[in-house]
Amino acid sequence: MTRIGLIADTHHYLDETIFTHFKDCDEVWHIGDFGTIEIANKIRQQKILKGVYGNIDGQDIRKEFQEQLVFMCEGVKVMMRHIGGYPPRYNPETKKEILIHRPQLFISGHSHILKIMYDDKLNCLHMNPGAAGKQGWHKVRTIIRFIIDGTEMKDAEVIELGNK
């Protein structure tokens, strides 16, 4: 069983309460737009960090993180991209990559819109944790906590960090 904390779009701001919310998580997955490498470093000091870069991220972050990450977490194939869209409105590049890799879990950020939805056509769960930072049009900062247990994705919890 792997407990995961999911965060995106911090945009130079890391709410320290995420460490309380993610205290029982084994890993934190950041879906881009860190803003600064210091945010990645702060998370890495506490937890295993997986991530992708976002459109606002500079070379410091792009040197350490890829645009796309495909990996196995227990028995679940995961694909992460900052800009991806959502079922059935994926951007064309993301749709192509999903069809190549066939993940069971696709995670994106960028929109600042929290979504957890299943794509019946692609047999894939989509998650977007919304935005945890203070930049953007969202009103409430959000993150997600969930569990992968073998091939099962379960116990997803949306956590509101408060108004931006």
Buried (B, 14 or more C-beta within 10 A) or exposed (E): EBBBBBBBBBBBBBBEBBBEBBEEBBBBBBBBBBBBBEBBEBBBEBBEBBBBBBEBBEEBBEEBBEBBBBEEBBEBBBBBBBBBBBBEEBBEBBBEBBEEBEBBBBBBBBBBBBBBEEBEEBEBBBBBBBBBBBBBEBEEBBBBBBBBBEEEBEEBEBBEBEEB
